[in-house]
């Protein structure tokens, strides 16, 4: 082993604590890459494998009543590879020992084989016997929520008639990876399930013999999805087709893609911030190491070592630390990535999970870690190369002391001598103090960024469930009904108030931007489901025009006063131009709304209703639920209290887990920054502190000089950290915002206090470690002169 290589090992042993602090910061950056990219790839590979093996469709459309003779014509559309026509209907379920009704999405299974698309994965049991009117396969999540096994029984209201059903199988489908019921914002396996039934039996129940109500298509590679959809809509329009859509607008795949986007955005946003801190730490530590080893560097040069050799020596020192950090980060990231993948598996129902361990992920983490370290070491390496041997071997010039303030202020009369020494040290080395403060600032800012999600989600809950959605129950009807249904709903026991809604599927367009969404026709000033703007002020719908959610307006690039093109996808298919007369705030999906009377005029029909929101008398809730179970016109119902509880439960598991992972990594970084700064400061000032001991200062007084400097810099770092942390949180929130769900950027004061408290605790722990070193200073060894 060469001399300089042995010196690297000695330096690593001597500076092991500082090296470990840097390695842990590097590990934090490497771990974020491995866990975010690794889990994202694992889920993406799982999705790809699942979709391919079980033939997930590319195009979807619902229709009122279309004859099976149309299937051959659909198959002739250019670009279509396979067609799967079936029956799909929503129905109320009556589950034993469950007082509220559940909702079932019934899907037919062919009696003469398996479906052409969206194959059923059987976890247990079998498929129904051909033509069986009672046997069903149920969705796995629904089965687990109710402890159903093959042989279990429950009832359903199919087309107004109650039928007893028996479970013969439990399965999954690529079409329902994320199964969410009508009126819900999060999956609730207790109140919503998918049920597969014999096609012959389901057709008989709904009078659809020789017909279908849903069709899915698989496209040939390279086929134009848009052209296929245009031709498909033209074929199904006479039969009540509701406008076809592709995978991007399919609800289950859309939510899955949103989850993958969150992981993708996290991997692009957070690691660079971690590596920025790592670069700073390397710069701080190596710069001070080079300063302390000036004499050795000069001696090496005098003995004939080339500049490149000495520079390579310090690069080896840093590379060794980075290598340790990459190894630790890769292991931690791999474990956390597998954990996050399993966590996502609780939300997205897959029959299997594919864990991807690609070498390029670890190579990228190592390359970025090394790049950050080299960036941080660049200035110090440049100083090594420029240092002349004769200059390096001389003792450093003594610092120049001068009064910062005019002597008449007599600051020494206001503070103690140790405090004055600390202030003088800061004033004579302002650049070092600034860099140390910057490191602590970044550490606090990273913590704020990691903790902000909880505040934002509480704001989402407060606005969504308490400010806007104030109904006790949301009821979805089987089909649109005349306005008289409002009075009928009002007569149900326990109902206090009723608000009707009419929903129409549309395609909204402005320039080249286009989205498929729903126009909701509402009362002009709803009370149970209020409408608010970005400032959370109540909005009254105008008598004309269209109100858009702010997110949809941004996507389309429109503002108040602009006209948008609307393709009506129900009733009399036509296109109209409407002005945007209002912008509203909504954190879920992309919505459009207008006055209910205006929507009826637009649809050229009498007032009709597709869903109602209800205010209930809590004392009569059991009577209300029992009555709803008997209503043949109800397709599904969501209780506000249950929806809120499920949202909190699901969100708490996800947000708390993700936030805990990144907060833990941020705490490691915070401790690494603070400890490294304190330890390097001790190394630089060991001679001064030992001199004070010889002059009669006690260990406690010497420690106070050092810890006061650390305390001042830590406190000075907090105000700018709050500003930078807000900026980091804003960047992450923008990256994570999607079309299906968004969260406002909100940071409570407690979050700032908690982040600062963590850094202050890290500083305190570092100070306790430093105190032990101060107490153990070898006065004779430290006070030996370099000459």
N, C-alpha and C positions, 0 to 999 in steps of 0.2 A: 504494500500500500504506500502511495506516495505521501510526502510530508504534508502537503496541503490537504489531502484527503483525510489524514489523521487529525488535522486541525479542525476539519468540518465536524468530525465525530466528537472531538473535545468541546467545540463550541455548542453543539447540540446538547451534550450532557450538562454543560455549564449553564446554558440558557434554556433548559428543558421546559420550565414553566412558561416562559414567553413564547417559545416555539410551539408548545401545545396550544396556547391561546390563539396563535395565528392559525394553526392547523384546524382548530375547531371552527373558526370563522370560515375558512376555506371549505371545511366539511359541510357547513350550513349551506353554502352556495351549491356545492356539488350534490348534496342531498335533495335540494329543491328541484334541481334539473332531473335527477334520476326518478324521484317520486312522481313529479308532475308529468313528465314525458313518458315514463314507464307505465304509469297507471292509465294515461290517455291511450297509449298504444295498445295496452292489454285490452281495454274496453273496446277500442276500435277493431282490433283483431277478433274479439269475441263476437261483436256485432256482424262483421263481415262473414265469419264462418257460419254463424247462426242463420243469417239471411240467405246465404248460398245453399246451405244444406236443406233448408226448409222452405225454399222458393218464395221469399218475400216479394210481393208484387211491387210494381213501379207506378201504376196509375190506379186510382180508386174513384168510385162514383156510386151514389145512392140514387134510386129511382122509385117512383111510387108503385108502378105495376107494369112490367115489361114482359112480353111473351118470350119464351125460350127460343122461338124461331129467329129471334134477333141475334142470337149468339153467333151464328154462322156469318152474318154480315159484319159483326164486330171483329171477328177473326180475320176478315179480309182487309181490314184497315192496314195500309202500308206501315210496317214497323212493329206490328203486333206479333209476339212470339207465342203467347198463351193467353187464354181467357178462362176466368173462373167466375161463373154466374151462380149466385146463391141467394138465400133469404137472410136478412139481418133486421131484427126488430128489438126495441127496448120494451121491457115489461117489469112490472112490480113483482117483488118476491116476498113471500111470507115465511120467515125463518123461525123454526121452533125456538122458544125462549128468548126471542128478540122482539122488543115491543115496537120499535120503529120499522117501517118497511125498508127493504133493500131494493136495489135496482139491478136487473140482469140484462146484459147485452146478449141476446140469443142469436146464434149463428148456425146455419144449417150445414150438415155434413152429407155428402152424396151417399146414397144407399147402395151404389154399385161400385165402390172403390174409394180412393182417397181424393181430396181436392186437388185441382190442377195447381193451385198456388196456396201460399200461407198454410203449409202442412201443420198438422197437429202433432206436438211432441207429447207422448203419453208418459207421465211420470209413474203412474200405476193404473191398474185396471185395464179396461178395454173400451172400444167405441160402441155406441148404441147398436142394437140389432136393427136391420133395415125395417123402416116403417114403425118402429116402436114409438108409441105416443107418450111414454113415461121415462124412458132411459135417457140420461144426459151425461156428458163429460163436463166437469167444471174446472175453472181456472185455479191454478195451484194456490195463489195467494188467498183467494176466497175460501178455499178448502181449509187452509191452515187457520184462518181467522175464526172459523166456526167448528174446527175439529171434525170436519167432514171426512169420511172415508168411503170407499165403495160399499154401497148398501145404505148410506144415509139418505134421509128423505126431507124434502121441503116442498112448498107450494109456490105456484106462479100464476099470475093473471094474464092469460094469453088471449088477446082480442076480446076481452070482456068476460072470459070464462076461466074460473079457477081450476087448476089442474095440479095433481100431486105428482111430483117428479122423484125419481130415484137415481142416485149417483152410481154410475158404473165405471167411471174413470176420472182421473185427475191429470190435467195436462197444461201445456203452454203453447203459445203461438207467437211467431215473430211479429205479427200484427199488433200484439198487445204486450210488448215488453214493458211499457209504461201504461198501465190500465187505470184510467181516470173516469169517474162517473159524471153524469150531467149535473152542472151546477157546482161541482167541486173544483178546487184549485190544486189539490194534492191527492194522490191515490189513497183510497181508504178501502182496504180489502174487506172490511167488515160490512160496508154498505153497498159495495159495487163488485160485481163479478161477471165474468164472461162464461156463457153456457152454450155448449155445442149439442145440437139435437138432430135427429134424423130429418132429412130434407122433406120426405113425404109427410111426416107428422107435423112439421112446422108449416108446410104449405097448406095442409088441411086446416090448421088452427086459424090461419090468416086468409084463407080463401085465395091462395096463390098457386093452385095447381097449374102446372105448365107455364109458370111465370117465375120471375125473380125480382128482388128489390135492391140488390147490390151486385156490382160486378167489379172485378179486379183484373188488371192486365199486366202481363210481363212483356217488356219491349225488347226488340232485337238490339244488339250492340250497334251504336251509332244512330239509332232511330231518333227522330225529333219528337220529344215529349209534347211540345206545344202543338205540333201538327196533329198528333194522335188525339190529343184532348179536344181540339176543335172538331175533328171528324166524329169523335165519340159523342160529344155534346149534341151535335146535329142529329145523330141517330136516335138518341134517348130523349131529346126535347119533347116529342109528342107524347111520351109516356111518363112525364113528370120527373125527368132527370134533374138533379140538383147541382150540376156543374162538376165535372171531373177535376181532380187535382193530383199532383205528383207526390213523391215521397217527402219532399221538403215541407209540404203542408200537411202531411199525415201526422196526427197528434202524437202518437207514441214515438215515432222516429224523430219528430221535432223536439220533444223533450229530451230524448237521448242525445241528440246533436247539441242541444243547449248545454247539457252536462259535460260533454266532451269539449265544447268551446270554453267552458269555465276552466277546465284543466289545462287546455292549450294556452289560454290567456295568462293563467297563473305561471306557467312555465316560461312565458315570454317576458313577464313583467317583474316578478320577484327576484329570480336569480341575478339579474344585472345589478340590482341594488345590493344584494349580499356581496357580490364580487367587488363592487365599488368600495365597500368597507374593507374587504380583504386587501385590496390594492393600497388603501390608505394605511392599514396596519403594517404591511410590508415596508412601505415607504418610511413610516415612523421608526420601526424597529431597526431596519437595516441602516438607515441614516445615522441613528445614534450608535449602532455597532461600529460603523466605519469611523465615526468621530472618536470613539473610545480606542480604536485599534490603529490610529494614525501611525504610531511608532512602528508597529509590526508591519504595516504596509510599506513604510519607508525602508525598513530593514529588508523585506523581501525584494524590493526593487534594487536596493544596493547590492544584494547578493546575486542579481542577474535575472530574477524572475521577470518575465515580460508582462506588460500591462494586461494583455489578453488573458494570460494565465491567472493573474490575481483576480481579474473580473470574473473569470469562469469559476474561481474558488467561491466567491460570494454568491454566484448564481447557483452553485451546487448546494450551498447552505440553504438558500431559499427553496430550491427544487426539492430538497429532502423534506422540508416542512410541508410543502404543497403535496408531495406524494403521500405523506401521512394523512393529510387532510382529505385527499381524494379517496384513499382507502376507507377511512372512517365514514366519509360522506356517502360513498357508494354502498357500503353495507347498510347504513341507516336508511338511505334512500330506497334501497331494494326492499327492506322490511316495511317501511312506511308505504311504499308504492303498492305492495301486495295488500296491505291493510286497507288503503284507500280504495283499491279495486274491489275488495270484498264489501266495503261499505257501500259503494255504488251498486253492488249486486243486491243490496237490500231494497233499493229503489227500483232498479231495472231487473225484471224477471228474465233471467237466462237459464237455459237447462244446463249450461256449463260455463266455466270461466277460463279463458286462455291467458296465461301469464307470459308476457313477452320479456325476454332477457336479452335484448340486442346489445351487442358489443359497442355499436356506434354511440349509444347513449352514454356509456361510461367513458368512451373516448372523447366525446364532446364535453363531458363534465371535467375530464382531466385537462383538455386543451384550454377551456375557458378559465379554469383555475390557474393554470400555468401562465396564461396570457395576462390575467389580472395581476399575478405576482410579478411578472417581468415589467409590467407597466408601473407597478409601485416601486420596483427596484431600480428603475431606469436612472433616476437622478443620483442615487447613491453610487451606482456603478460608474456613472459618468464622473463623479467626484473622485473615485478611486483611480480612474485612468488619468485624470488631470493632475493628481497630486504628485509633486516633485519629491524625490527621495530626501533631499536635504531639508526641505521644508517639513516633510512628514515626521522626520526624526527629532525635530525640535519640539519642545513642549509648546502647547497651544498658547497663544498670546493671552495674557490675563484680561478678563472682561473689564471694560471701561465703566466705571461707576459715575453716575451723575445724578443730580437732583431732578426728579420729574416735576416736583412742585417747588415753588419758591420757598426758601428756608423759613420765611416769616410765618408760614402756615404751621410749622412745628408739628408735623404729623406724628413724630416719635413721642410726643406728649399725649397723644390720643390713643395709641395702640401699644401693645406690649412689644418687647424686643423680638420675640420669635415671630410675631405677626408682621412686624416691620421687615424682618429678613425675608419672609415669604413674599411680601409685596415687592421688595426690591428684586428678588429672583425672577418674578413674573415680568417686571418692567424691563429687565435687561435681556430677556429672551422672549420677546413678544411673539415671534414667529412660531416657536415651539409651543407656546401656550395656545395660540390660535389653532394649530393643528390638533393638539390634544383635545381642545374644546370641540372641534369639528368631528372628531371621532366619536365622542360621547353624544353629540347632536345626532349623528347618523344612527347610533345605536337606539336612542330614544325614538327617533322617527320611524325606524323599522318596527318597533313595538307598537306604535300608534297605528301603523298600516295593518299590522296583524290583528289588532283588537277592534278595528272599526266596524267589522261586519255585524257584530252583535247589536250595536246601536242602530245601524241602518235597517236591520230586519225588524227590530222593535217598532221603528217608524212605519214600516210596511204593514205590520199587524195593526198598529193603532189607526192608521188611515183607512185600511181596507176593511177591518172587522168592526171598528167602532165609530168611525166618522162617516163612511159611505154605506157599507152593507150593514144595515141596522134591522133587517128582517129576522124573524125567528126561523122561518122555513122558506125554501125556494122550491116550487113545484113545477116540474116540466110536464106538459101535456103530450099525449100520444101524437096528436096532429093539431093544426090550428083550429080553433073553436070560435064560435060567435061570441060577441061581447057579453051575452047573457051568462056565460060561464063565471063571470066575476061575481054576480049575485049568488050563483049556486055555491061557489067557494065560500062566500061570506056566511052561508047558512050551516057550514060544517061546525060541529061543536068545538068551542075553544078559539075560533077565529075572531080576532078583534078588528083587523083591517086588512084590506086586499089591494095590491097594486098590480095591474095587468101589464104585460109586455108582449110585443110582437117582434120576432126576429126573422130577418130576411137575409139569406146568403147573397153576397154581392162580390163583384170584382171591381176594385177601385183603382183608378189610373190617373196619373198626371205626368205628361211627357212620356219618358221611357220607363219611369218607375211604376210598378204595379204590385198590388197585394190582394189576396183573397181574404175576405173578412165577413163580419156580420154587421148589419145595421140593426140596431135595437130601437124600436119605437116605444117611447116612454111617455108617461104623463108629463106635462110641461114643468111641474115643480114637484118631483117625487119626494116622498118623505122616508119610505122604508129603504130605498136604495138611492141615496143622494148622489149628486154629481158635483165634483169640486174641480177647481182649476189648479194650476201649478202652485198658487199661493194658498191652497187649501180653503178657498172661499167657495160657498155654495153657488152653483150655476143654475140658472133657469134656461131651459131649452127655448130657443126662438121658434116662432111659428113657421118659419121657412128656413131652408138651408140645413146644413149638416155640421154636427160637432164631432171633431176627431180627437182621439187620444194624442197627446203631445208626441209620443214615440212614433205613431203612424204618420203624423204631420212631418216629422223630421225625415223619415224614410222617403216620403213622397216629395219632400222639398216644397211644401205649401204653407201658406199662412192665411190668416183671416182675410177674406175678400177674394181669394183665388177660387177658380171654378175647377172641379174635378169631374172626370168621366166615371159614371157608375154603370156597370153591366149588372142588371137584375137577373139573378140566377134562379128565380122561382116565379111561378105564375106566368104572366105575359112577359116572355123574355124580350127585353129591349134595353137600349142604352140611353141614359139621360145625363145631363150636365147639371150639377148642383154647386152652389157656392158654399165655401167653408165659412161658417158664421160663429164658430167657437172652438176653443181648444180646452180639453179637460185632462186631468191627471189620472192615470191608471197605471198600476205597477204590473199588471198581468195582461199579456196578449196585446193585440192591436185592435182597437174598437172604434166603431162609428155609431153615432146615435142621433136621433131626431125626434121631434114631436110626434106622438102616436097618431094624431089626426092627419098630420102632413104625410106620414108614411102610408097611411091608408089611401090617401089621394094619389100618392105616387104609384102604389100598387093597383090603383083603380078597382078597389074592393071595399066592402063594408068593413067596419072595425072588427078585427079578429084578434085572438090571443093565442100565443104559443107557450107562455109560462106566466106564473104569478108568484109574487112575493107576499108572504103572510106575516102578520103580527099575531102572536098567540097569547092566550091566557094560560099561564104556566100551570094553574090548578086544574085545567082541563086537558092537559097535554096527552094523557093516556086515551081519552075519548077521541081526540083529534087523530092520533096515530091509528087507532082502530078503524076509524071512518075512512081514512085515506087508503088503507089496505083493501077496502072494498070498492074503490072507485075505478071503473074500467078505463076512464079517460086519462088517468095519471100514468106517465111512463117512468117517472123517477122523482125523487125528492131528496133535498139536502138540508139537514138541520144546521143552523148557524153555529150553535154551541159545539156540536161534534166536529164540524169543519174547522173551527178555530182550534180545538184541542188537537186534532190530527195535524194541522199545519204547524202548531208549536212543537209537537212531538217530533215530526219529521225534520223540521228546520233545526231544532235544538241538536238533534243527533248529528246532522250534517255540518251546520255552522260551528257548533262547539268543537267537533272533532277536527275539522280543517283548521279552525282558529287555534286550537290547542297545539297542533303540529307546528304551524308557522310561528306561533308565539314562543313555543319551546326553543325553536331554532334561533329566534330573535333574542331570547334571554341569553343563550350561549354566546351570541355575538356581542351583546351588551357587556357581559362579564369579560369576554376576551378583550374588548376595547379598553375597558376601565382598568383591568388588571395589567394589561400590557403597558399602558401609559404610566401607571404607578410604579411598576417594576423597572421600567426603563429610566424613569426619573430617579429612582433610588440608585441605579447603577451609575448614572451621571454624577450624582451628588454624594456618592459614598465618602469621598475624601473630605468634603466640606462637613458632612454630618459627623464623621469620625473626629475631625478637628474640634467640633463643638463638644464632643464627649470628653476629649482631653482637657478642654478649657473648663470643664466642670458641669456641663449641662447633663441633666439626667436623661435616661432613655426616653422617658415620657415626653420631656420637653423637645428632644430631637425629633421624636415621632410627630409631635404636634406641628412642627414646622412643615414636615412633608405632607401630613394629612390635611392641613389647612389649605395648602395649594391644590390638592386633589379636590377638596370640598368646594373651593371657589370655582374651579374650572367646571366641575360637575353641575353646579347651580347655574353658572353662566350659560351652559349648553342647553338648558331646558327651554327657554323662550323661543330661540330659533328652531329647536327640534319640533315644537308644536306646529310651527308654520310649515316646515319641510315635511313632517309627518302627515299633515293635512294634504299637502301636494301629492305625496306617495299614495295616500288613500284615494284621492281623486283619480289618479292614474289607474289604479287597480279597478275602481268602480266603473270607469269608462270601458275598460277592457272586458269586464264581466257582464256588462249590460247586454241583454239579448231581446229578441222580439217576444219571446214567451214570458219572460220575467225580467224585471229591473228592480233596482233598489236605489233610493235616494242616498246621497252622500250626507250622512249625519254623524257628527262626533260629539258625544256628551262630554261635559267637563270631567266626569269621573274617568273617562278613557285617558285623557291627558294626564290626570293625576296618577292613575295606575301605571302608565308607561314610565312616567318620571320616577315614581316610587320604586319600580323594579330596577331602574338604572342606579338610583341612590342606594338601594340595598346591595346591588352588585359592587358599587364603590365602597360601601361599608365593609363587605366581606373581603374585598381586595385590600382595604386598609388594615384589616386584622391580620391578613397573611403578611403584609409588608411589615407590620409591627414586630412580628417574630424575627424577621430578617434584620430589622434595626437593632433589636436586642442582642443579636448574635454577631454584630459587626466585629471583625478582627481588626482592632485598631492599629496594631503593628503592621500588618500586611497592607492595609488600605493606605497608611500614611507614608509608605515607602516612596521616595521621590523617583521620578522617571529618569532624572539626569544620572 
